[in-house]
Protein backbone atom coordinates (compact mmCIF):
# COMPACT_ATOMS: atom_id res chain seq x y z
CA UNK A 1 0.00 0.00 0.00
CA UNK A 2 1.39 3.40 -1.02
CA UNK A 3 0.72 6.88 0.29
CA UNK A 4 -0.81 9.84 -1.51
CA UNK A 5 2.01 12.35 -2.21
CA UNK A 6 -0.40 15.22 -1.62
CA UNK A 7 -2.10 14.33 1.69
CA UNK A 8 -0.33 11.10 2.76
CA UNK A 9 -3.55 9.10 2.84
CA UNK A 10 -3.09 5.32 2.31
CA UNK A 11 -3.78 4.20 -1.26
CA UNK A 12 -4.61 0.77 -2.59
CA UNK A 13 -3.04 -0.45 -5.82
CA UNK A 14 -6.27 -0.12 -7.81
CA UNK A 15 -7.00 3.46 -6.68
CA UNK A 16 -6.99 5.95 -9.57
CA UNK A 17 -7.92 8.93 -7.40
CA UNK A 18 -7.08 9.60 -3.77
CA UNK A 19 -10.30 9.19 -1.73
CA UNK A 20 -9.10 11.84 0.71
CA UNK A 21 -8.02 14.79 -1.46
CA UNK A 22 -9.11 13.78 -4.96
CA UNK A 23 -5.68 13.96 -6.57
CA UNK A 24 -4.87 11.50 -9.33
CA UNK A 25 -2.64 8.61 -8.22
CA UNK A 26 -0.98 8.36 -11.64
CA UNK A 27 1.27 11.40 -11.86
CA UNK A 28 4.43 11.89 -13.84
CA UNK A 29 7.20 14.44 -14.04
CA UNK A 30 6.54 17.68 -15.86
CA UNK A 31 7.68 17.98 -19.46
CA UNK A 32 7.24 20.80 -21.98
CA UNK A 33 4.60 18.84 -23.85
CA UNK A 34 2.78 18.18 -20.56
CA UNK A 35 2.73 21.90 -19.74
CA UNK A 36 1.17 22.78 -23.11
CA UNK A 37 -1.33 19.95 -22.66
CA UNK A 38 -2.36 21.27 -19.24
CA UNK A 39 -2.78 24.83 -20.57
CA UNK A 40 -4.83 23.61 -23.53
CA UNK A 41 -6.90 21.37 -21.26
CA UNK A 42 -7.60 24.18 -18.78
CA UNK A 43 -8.81 26.47 -21.56
CA UNK A 44 -10.85 24.07 -23.66
CA UNK A 45 -12.08 21.43 -21.19
CA UNK A 46 -15.70 20.84 -22.17
CA UNK A 47 -16.90 20.48 -18.59
CA UNK A 48 -15.21 23.35 -16.78
CA UNK A 49 -12.68 25.11 -19.01
CA UNK A 50 -12.42 28.86 -19.50
CA UNK A 51 -14.07 28.74 -22.92
CA UNK A 52 -16.92 26.69 -21.47
CA UNK A 53 -17.46 29.35 -18.79
CA UNK A 54 -17.25 32.22 -21.30
CA UNK A 55 -19.79 30.47 -23.51
CA UNK A 56 -22.26 30.15 -20.63
CA UNK A 57 -21.65 33.72 -19.43
CA UNK A 58 -22.45 34.83 -22.97
CA UNK A 59 -25.60 32.78 -23.47
CA UNK A 60 -26.88 32.08 -19.94
CA UNK A 61 -24.99 34.33 -17.47
CA UNK A 62 -27.65 34.26 -14.76
CA UNK A 63 -28.10 30.51 -14.98
CA UNK A 64 -24.35 29.87 -14.79
CA UNK A 65 -24.00 32.03 -11.67
CA UNK A 66 -27.13 30.54 -10.14
CA UNK A 67 -25.97 26.95 -10.65
CA UNK A 68 -22.53 27.70 -9.21
CA UNK A 69 -23.56 29.93 -6.31
CA UNK A 70 -27.00 28.73 -5.24
CA UNK A 71 -27.30 25.19 -6.58
CA UNK A 72 -23.77 24.07 -5.59
CA UNK A 73 -22.84 22.83 -9.07
CA UNK A 74 -19.23 23.89 -8.49
CA UNK A 75 -17.51 21.26 -10.64
CA UNK A 76 -19.48 22.31 -13.71
CA UNK A 77 -17.74 25.67 -14.17
CA UNK A 78 -14.26 27.13 -14.18
CA UNK A 79 -13.46 28.79 -10.85
CA UNK A 80 -14.86 32.37 -11.02
CA UNK A 81 -12.11 33.83 -8.81
CA UNK A 82 -9.38 32.44 -11.05
CA UNK A 83 -11.37 33.56 -14.10
CA UNK A 84 -11.61 37.14 -12.83
CA UNK A 85 -7.89 37.33 -12.01
CA UNK A 86 -6.96 36.03 -15.47
CA UNK A 87 -9.29 38.45 -17.24
CA UNK A 88 -8.17 41.43 -15.17
CA UNK A 89 -4.56 40.65 -16.05
CA UNK A 90 -5.58 40.75 -19.71
CA UNK A 91 -7.46 44.00 -19.08
CA UNK A 92 -4.42 45.72 -17.57
CA UNK A 93 -2.36 44.59 -20.55
CA UNK A 94 -4.93 45.90 -23.05
CA UNK A 95 -5.17 49.20 -21.15
CA UNK A 96 -1.44 49.68 -21.66
CA UNK A 97 -2.12 49.52 -25.40
CA UNK A 98 -5.46 51.30 -25.82
CA UNK A 99 -5.34 53.76 -22.85
CA UNK A 100 -9.15 53.82 -22.73
CA UNK A 101 -9.41 56.40 -19.92
CA UNK A 102 -6.42 58.72 -20.15
CA UNK A 103 -6.93 59.02 -23.90
CA UNK A 104 -10.29 60.68 -23.32
CA UNK A 105 -8.85 63.61 -21.35
CA UNK A 106 -8.60 66.68 -23.57
CA UNK A 107 -6.17 69.54 -22.96
CA UNK A 108 -8.10 72.83 -22.97
CA UNK A 109 -5.37 75.01 -21.46
CA UNK A 110 -5.31 77.21 -24.58
CA UNK A 111 -8.70 78.61 -23.60
CA UNK A 112 -7.27 80.28 -20.49
CA UNK A 113 -5.69 83.67 -21.14
CA UNK A 114 -4.12 84.44 -17.77
CA UNK A 115 -1.04 82.60 -16.56
CA UNK A 116 -2.52 82.03 -13.11
CA UNK A 117 -5.66 80.33 -14.44
CA UNK A 118 -3.64 78.27 -16.87
CA UNK A 119 -1.32 77.04 -14.13
CA UNK A 120 -4.26 76.08 -11.93
CA UNK A 121 -5.90 74.26 -14.84
CA UNK A 122 -2.66 72.40 -15.65
CA UNK A 123 -2.48 71.15 -12.07
CA UNK A 124 -6.04 69.84 -12.34
CA UNK A 125 -5.29 68.31 -15.74
CA UNK A 126 -2.21 66.53 -14.44
CA UNK A 127 -4.13 65.16 -11.48
CA UNK A 128 -6.84 63.92 -13.85
CA UNK A 129 -4.23 62.18 -15.99
CA UNK A 130 -2.65 60.60 -12.91
CA UNK A 131 -6.05 59.33 -11.72
CA UNK A 132 -6.89 57.86 -15.13
CA UNK A 133 -3.46 56.28 -15.39
CA UNK A 134 -4.00 54.65 -12.00
CA UNK A 135 -7.35 53.23 -13.16
CA UNK A 136 -5.72 51.86 -16.32
CA UNK A 137 -2.64 50.36 -14.72
CA UNK A 138 -4.41 49.17 -11.54
CA UNK A 139 -7.69 48.09 -13.07
CA UNK A 140 -7.52 44.85 -11.11
CA UNK A 141 -7.37 46.76 -7.83
CA UNK A 142 -10.15 49.12 -8.94
CA UNK A 143 -12.39 46.17 -9.79
CA UNK A 144 -11.70 44.54 -6.42
CA UNK A 145 -12.78 47.78 -4.74
CA UNK A 146 -15.89 48.11 -6.91
CA UNK A 147 -17.24 44.59 -6.45
CA UNK A 148 -18.06 44.82 -2.71
CA UNK A 149 -20.00 48.06 -3.29
CA UNK A 150 -21.94 46.73 -6.27
CA UNK A 151 -22.72 43.47 -4.45
CA UNK A 152 -23.87 45.42 -1.39
CA UNK A 153 -26.42 47.38 -3.41
CA UNK A 154 -27.82 44.21 -4.97
CA UNK A 155 -27.96 42.53 -1.58
CA UNK A 156 -29.83 45.48 -0.03
CA UNK A 157 -32.19 45.73 -2.98
CA UNK A 158 -33.03 42.02 -3.03
CA UNK A 159 -32.54 41.29 0.68
CA UNK A 160 -36.01 39.73 1.07
CA UNK A 161 -35.20 36.97 -1.43
CA UNK A 162 -32.88 35.24 1.03
CA UNK A 163 -29.63 35.38 -0.94
CA UNK A 164 -26.84 36.50 1.38
CA UNK A 165 -24.22 39.14 0.68
CA UNK A 166 -21.41 36.67 -0.03
CA UNK A 167 -23.56 34.91 -2.64
CA UNK A 168 -24.26 38.22 -4.38
CA UNK A 169 -20.53 38.94 -4.30
CA UNK A 170 -19.61 35.64 -5.98
CA UNK A 171 -22.30 36.17 -8.64
CA UNK A 172 -20.87 39.60 -9.38
CA UNK A 173 -17.39 38.10 -9.69
CA UNK A 174 -18.76 36.00 -12.55
CA UNK A 175 -20.38 39.03 -14.17
CA UNK A 176 -17.40 41.35 -13.63
CA UNK A 177 -15.06 38.89 -15.34
CA UNK A 178 -17.22 38.70 -18.43
CA UNK A 179 -17.90 42.44 -18.50
CA UNK A 180 -14.15 43.03 -18.44
CA UNK A 181 -13.89 41.00 -21.64
CA UNK A 182 -16.61 43.14 -23.23
CA UNK A 183 -14.80 46.27 -22.03
CA UNK A 184 -11.58 45.16 -23.74
CA UNK A 185 -13.48 44.68 -27.00
CA UNK A 186 -15.11 48.11 -26.77
CA UNK A 187 -11.79 49.77 -25.92
CA UNK A 188 -10.16 48.25 -28.99
CA UNK A 189 -12.66 50.07 -31.20
CA UNK A 190 -11.54 53.41 -29.73
CA UNK A 191 -8.52 53.20 -32.05
CA UNK A 192 -10.86 53.64 -35.00
CA UNK A 193 -12.30 57.03 -33.98
CA UNK A 194 -10.74 60.48 -33.47
CA UNK A 195 -9.44 61.21 -29.98
CA UNK A 196 -12.05 63.91 -29.42
CA UNK A 197 -14.85 61.42 -30.00
CA UNK A 198 -13.61 58.70 -27.63
CA UNK A 199 -15.81 60.06 -24.82
CA UNK A 200 -18.74 58.29 -26.49
CA UNK A 201 -17.25 54.98 -25.34
CA UNK A 202 -18.05 55.99 -21.76
CA UNK A 203 -21.75 55.83 -22.62
CA UNK A 204 -21.36 52.64 -24.65
CA UNK A 205 -19.60 50.88 -21.77
CA UNK A 206 -22.20 52.14 -19.29
CA UNK A 207 -25.03 50.88 -21.47
CA UNK A 208 -23.36 47.48 -21.91
CA UNK A 209 -22.65 47.19 -18.18
CA UNK A 210 -26.21 47.99 -17.12
CA UNK A 211 -27.71 45.79 -19.84
CA UNK A 212 -25.50 42.82 -19.02
CA UNK A 213 -26.12 43.07 -15.27
CA UNK A 214 -29.85 43.37 -15.91
CA UNK A 215 -30.01 40.21 -18.03
CA UNK A 216 -27.62 38.38 -15.70
CA UNK A 217 -29.54 39.15 -12.53
CA UNK A 218 -32.84 38.32 -14.20
CA UNK A 219 -31.51 34.79 -14.70
CA UNK A 220 -29.62 34.63 -11.40
CA UNK A 221 -32.81 35.37 -9.45
CA UNK A 222 -34.73 32.94 -11.67
CA UNK A 223 -37.31 35.52 -12.68
CA UNK A 224 -39.79 34.76 -15.45
CA UNK A 225 -42.01 37.83 -15.63
CA UNK A 226 -40.91 40.36 -18.23
CA UNK A 227 -41.74 43.15 -15.77
CA UNK A 228 -38.95 41.89 -13.54
CA UNK A 229 -36.51 43.17 -16.16
CA UNK A 230 -37.37 46.69 -15.01
CA UNK A 231 -36.68 45.66 -11.42
CA UNK A 232 -33.27 44.22 -12.23
CA UNK A 233 -32.48 47.17 -14.54
CA UNK A 234 -33.24 49.62 -11.72
CA UNK A 235 -31.10 47.63 -9.28
CA UNK A 236 -28.26 47.53 -11.83
CA UNK A 237 -28.44 51.30 -12.30
CA UNK A 238 -28.36 51.80 -8.53
CA UNK A 239 -25.39 49.45 -8.09
CA UNK A 240 -23.30 50.99 -10.88
CA UNK A 241 -24.39 54.49 -9.87
CA UNK A 242 -23.24 53.85 -6.28
CA UNK A 243 -19.82 52.79 -7.52
CA UNK A 244 -19.54 55.76 -9.89
CA UNK A 245 -20.48 58.12 -7.08
CA UNK A 246 -17.95 56.58 -4.69
CA UNK A 247 -15.15 56.65 -7.29
CA UNK A 248 -16.07 60.20 -8.39
CA UNK A 249 -15.80 61.43 -4.79
CA UNK A 250 -12.39 59.80 -4.39
CA UNK A 251 -11.14 61.29 -7.68
CA UNK A 252 -12.53 64.71 -6.79
CA UNK A 253 -10.81 64.65 -3.40
CA UNK A 254 -7.56 63.57 -5.04
CA UNK A 255 -7.69 66.36 -7.61
CA UNK A 256 -8.71 68.94 -4.99
CA UNK A 257 -5.82 67.94 -2.73
CA UNK A 258 -3.37 68.79 -5.49
CA UNK A 259 -4.63 72.30 -6.19
CA UNK A 260 -5.20 73.63 -2.69
C-alpha positions in Angstrom: 0.0 0.0 0.0 1.4 3.4 -1.0 0.7 6.9 0.3 -0.8 9.8 -1.5 2.0 12.3 -2.2 -0.4 15.2 -1.6 -2.1 14.3 1.7 -0.3 11.1 2.8 -3.5 9.1 2.8 -3.1 5.3 2.3 -3.8 4.2 -1.3 -4.6 0.8 -2.6 -3.0 -0.4 -5.8 -6.3 -0.1 -7.8 -7.0 3.5 -6.7 -7.0 6.0 -9.6 -7.9 8.9 -7.4 -7.1 9.6 -3.8 -10.3 9.2 -1.7 -9.1 11.8 0.7 -8.0 14.8 -1.5 -9.1 13.8 -5.0 -5.7 14.0 -6.6 -4.9 11.5 -9.3 -2.6 8.6 -8.2 -1.0 8.4 -11.6 1.3 11.4 -11.9 4.4 11.9 -13.8 7.2 14.4 -14.0 6.5 17.7 -15.9 7.7 18.0 -19.5 7.2 20.8 -22.0 4.6 18.8 -23.8 2.8 18.2 -20.6 2.7 21.9 -19.7 1.2 22.8 -23.1 -1.3 19.9 -22.7 -2.4 21.3 -19.2 -2.8 24.8 -20.6 -4.8 23.6 -23.5 -6.9 21.4 -21.3 -7.6 24.2 -18.8 -8.8 26.5 -21.6 -10.9 24.1 -23.7 -12.1 21.4 -21.2 -15.7 20.8 -22.2 -16.9 20.5 -18.6 -15.2 23.3 -16.8 -12.7 25.1 -19.0 -12.4 28.9 -19.5 -14.1 28.7 -22.9 -16.9 26.7 -21.5 -17.5 29.3 -18.8 -17.3 32.2 -21.3 -19.8 30.5 -23.5 -22.3 30.1 -20.6 -21.7 33.7 -19.4 -22.4 34.8 -23.0 -25.6 32.8 -23.5 -26.9 32.1 -19.9 -25.0 34.3 -17.5 -27.6 34.3 -14.8 -28.1 30.5 -15.0 -24.4 29.9 -14.8 -24.0 32.0 -11.7 -27.1 30.5 -10.1 -26.0 27.0 -10.6 -22.5 27.7 -9.2 -23.6 29.9 -6.3 -27.0 28.7 -5.2 -27.3 25.2 -6.6 -23.8 24.1 -5.6 -22.8 22.8 -9.1 -19.2 23.9 -8.5 -17.5 21.3 -10.6 -19.5 22.3 -13.7 -17.7 25.7 -14.2 -14.3 27.1 -14.2 -13.5 28.8 -10.9 -14.9 32.4 -11.0 -12.1 33.8 -8.8 -9.4 32.4 -11.1 -11.4 33.6 -14.1 -11.6 37.1 -12.8 -7.9 37.3 -12.0 -7.0 36.0 -15.5 -9.3 38.4 -17.2 -8.2 41.4 -15.2 -4.6 40.7 -16.1 -5.6 40.7 -19.7 -7.5 44.0 -19.1 -4.4 45.7 -17.6 -2.4 44.6 -20.6 -4.9 45.9 -23.0 -5.2 49.2 -21.1 -1.4 49.7 -21.7 -2.1 49.5 -25.4 -5.5 51.3 -25.8 -5.3 53.8 -22.9 -9.1 53.8 -22.7 -9.4 56.4 -19.9 -6.4 58.7 -20.1 -6.9 59.0 -23.9 -10.3 60.7 -23.3 -8.8 63.6 -21.3 -8.6 66.7 -23.6 -6.2 69.5 -23.0 -8.1 72.8 -23.0 -5.4 75.0 -21.5 -5.3 77.2 -24.6 -8.7 78.6 -23.6 -7.3 80.3 -20.5 -5.7 83.7 -21.1 -4.1 84.4 -17.8 -1.0 82.6 -16.6 -2.5 82.0 -13.1 -5.7 80.3 -14.4 -3.6 78.3 -16.9 -1.3 77.0 -14.1 -4.3 76.1 -11.9 -5.9 74.3 -14.8 -2.7 72.4 -15.7 -2.5 71.1 -12.1 -6.0 69.8 -12.3 -5.3 68.3 -15.7 -2.2 66.5 -14.4 -4.1 65.2 -11.5 -6.8 63.9 -13.9 -4.2 62.2 -16.0 -2.6 60.6 -12.9 -6.0 59.3 -11.7 -6.9 57.9 -15.1 -3.5 56.3 -15.4 -4.0 54.6 -12.0 -7.3 53.2 -13.2 -5.7 51.9 -16.3 -2.6 50.4 -14.7 -4.4 49.2 -11.5 -7.7 48.1 -13.1 -7.5 44.8 -11.1 -7.4 46.8 -7.8 -10.2 49.1 -8.9 -12.4 46.2 -9.8 -11.7 44.5 -6.4 -12.8 47.8 -4.7 -15.9 48.1 -6.9 -17.2 44.6 -6.5 -18.1 44.8 -2.7 -20.0 48.1 -3.3 -21.9 46.7 -6.3 -22.7 43.5 -4.5 -23.9 45.4 -1.4 -26.4 47.4 -3.4 -27.8 44.2 -5.0 -28.0 42.5 -1.6 -29.8 45.5 0.0 -32.2 45.7 -3.0 -33.0 42.0 -3.0 -32.5 41.3 0.7 -36.0 39.7 1.1 -35.2 37.0 -1.4 -32.9 35.2 1.0 -29.6 35.4 -0.9 -26.8 36.5 1.4 -24.2 39.1 0.7 -21.4 36.7 0.0 -23.6 34.9 -2.6 -24.3 38.2 -4.4 -20.5 38.9 -4.3 -19.6 35.6 -6.0 -22.3 36.2 -8.6 -20.9 39.6 -9.4 -17.4 38.1 -9.7 -18.8 36.0 -12.6 -20.4 39.0 -14.2 -17.4 41.4 -13.6 -15.1 38.9 -15.3 -17.2 38.7 -18.4 -17.9 42.4 -18.5 -14.1 43.0 -18.4 -13.9 41.0 -21.6 -16.6 43.1 -23.2 -14.8 46.3 -22.0 -11.6 45.2 -23.7 -13.5 44.7 -27.0 -15.1 48.1 -26.8 -11.8 49.8 -25.9 -10.2 48.2 -29.0 -12.7 50.1 -31.2 -11.5 53.4 -29.7 -8.5 53.2 -32.0 -10.9 53.6 -35.0 -12.3 57.0 -34.0 -10.7 60.5 -33.5 -9.4 61.2 -30.0 -12.0 63.9 -29.4 -14.9 61.4 -30.0 -13.6 58.7 -27.6 -15.8 60.1 -24.8 -18.7 58.3 -26.5 -17.3 55.0 -25.3 -18.0 56.0 -21.8 -21.8 55.8 -22.6 -21.4 52.6 -24.6 -19.6 50.9 -21.8 -22.2 52.1 -19.3 -25.0 50.9 -21.5 -23.4 47.5 -21.9 -22.6 47.2 -18.2 -26.2 48.0 -17.1 -27.7 45.8 -19.8 -25.5 42.8 -19.0 -26.1 43.1 -15.3 -29.9 43.4 -15.9 -30.0 40.2 -18.0 -27.6 38.4 -15.7 -29.5 39.1 -12.5 -32.8 38.3 -14.2 -31.5 34.8 -14.7 -29.6 34.6 -11.4 -32.8 35.4 -9.5 -34.7 32.9 -11.7 -37.3 35.5 -12.7 -39.8 34.8 -15.4 -42.0 37.8 -15.6 -40.9 40.4 -18.2 -41.7 43.2 -15.8 -39.0 41.9 -13.5 -36.5 43.2 -16.2 -37.4 46.7 -15.0 -36.7 45.7 -11.4 -33.3 44.2 -12.2 -32.5 47.2 -14.5 -33.2 49.6 -11.7 -31.1 47.6 -9.3 -28.3 47.5 -11.8 -28.4 51.3 -12.3 -28.4 51.8 -8.5 -25.4 49.5 -8.1 -23.3 51.0 -10.9 -24.4 54.5 -9.9 -23.2 53.9 -6.3 -19.8 52.8 -7.5 -19.5 55.8 -9.9 -20.5 58.1 -7.1 -17.9 56.6 -4.7 -15.2 56.6 -7.3 -16.1 60.2 -8.4 -15.8 61.4 -4.8 -12.4 59.8 -4.4 -11.1 61.3 -7.7 -12.5 64.7 -6.8 -10.8 64.7 -3.4 -7.6 63.6 -5.0 -7.7 66.4 -7.6 -8.7 68.9 -5.0 -5.8 67.9 -2.7 -3.4 68.8 -5.5 -4.6 72.3 -6.2 -5.2 73.6 -2.7 
